[in-house]
Every structure is written in C-alpha cells, then in structure tokens.
Amino acid sequence: MNVQSLGPHESMEIHEMVNFKTLCLAKSKLMQGLVFDKDLKHLMQRDVEMSKRQLSELETIYSHAPFRIDVNTNVPIH
C-alpha cells in the first residue's frame, strides 16, 4: 500500500496557509457588517464561501502530515 505523506517543511507551509486563510475568513466576515454597498457585500460573501472551501481542502491535505499535535484543552489559561 502506497501511503503519501507530507514532508515536515510542506506540513509547516500548509499550516501557514491555514492560518492565513483563517485570518482572511474572519476579516471578511467581520467587515461585512461595516459595508453598505451591495456589490461589495456580495463579493465579500463569495470570499467567505471560497475561503471555507479552501480551508476544507487544506484540512484534507494537512491530514497527510507526518506528525500530529494534540492540544490539551484542560490547561487553564491565565
């Protein structure tokens, strides 16, 4: 069985793209409330939808990373 996996540098690059696209998605969603032009609001909504699809695709690719990092959600944040 031939299992493909990403190299460590490729995994980090995918991680950086996920961070960037998440930031773009959040910004577009937040800025929609400040925009009154219908065309611009529609364009921003299309960007939100496209970013969601792209993040889903990146998540699929990232699943081939050679490592996993578990986040401990039980640690209190000060």
C-alpha positions in Angstrom: 0.0 0.0 0.0 1.5 3.3 -1.1 0.7 6.0 1.6 1.7 9.5 0.7 2.7 11.9 3.4 3.9 15.4 3.5 7.4 16.4 4.5 7.9 18.5 7.6 8.5 21.7 5.6 5.4 21.0 3.5 3.4 20.5 6.6 4.5 23.8 8.0 3.7 25.6 4.8 0.2 24.1 4.8 -0.1 25.2 8.4 0.8 28.8 7.5 -1.7 28.8 4.6 -4.4 27.6 7.0 -3.6 30.4 9.4 -3.6 33.0 6.6 -6.9 31.7 5.2 -8.5 31.7 8.6 -7.5 35.3 9.2 -8.9 36.3 5.8 -12.1 34.5 6.5 -12.5 36.2 9.9 -11.7 39.6 8.4 -14.2 39.2 5.5 -17.0 38.1 7.9 -16.4 40.9 10.3 -16.1 43.6 7.6 -19.4 42.6 6.0 -21.2 44.3 8.9 -19.5 47.6 8.1 -20.1 47.6 4.3 -23.3 49.1 2.8 -22.6 48.6 -0.9 -24.5 45.6 -2.1 -21.9 44.6 -4.7 -19.0 44.8 -2.3 -21.0 42.9 0.4 -21.8 40.2 -2.2 -18.1 40.0 -3.2 -17.1 39.6 0.5 -19.7 36.9 0.9 -18.3 35.0 -2.0 -14.8 35.4 -0.5 -16.1 33.9 2.8 -17.6 30.9 0.9 -14.5 30.4 -1.1 -12.3 30.6 2.0 -14.4 27.9 3.7 -14.0 25.6 0.8 -10.3 26.3 0.6 -9.8 25.6 4.3 -11.7 22.3 3.9 -9.3 21.3 1.1 -6.3 22.4 3.1 -7.5 20.3 6.1 -7.7 17.3 3.8 -4.1 17.9 2.6 -2.9 18.6 6.2 -4.3 15.2 7.3 -1.3 13.7 5.4 1.2 15.5 7.7 3.8 13.1 9.3 3.1 14.4 12.8 0.1 15.2 15.0 0.0 17.7 17.8 -2.7 17.2 20.4 -4.0 20.3 22.1 -4.6 19.9 25.8 -7.9 21.8 26.4 -7.8 21.1 30.2 -4.9 23.5 30.8 -6.2 26.7 32.4 -5.3 29.9 30.7 -4.1 32.8 32.9 
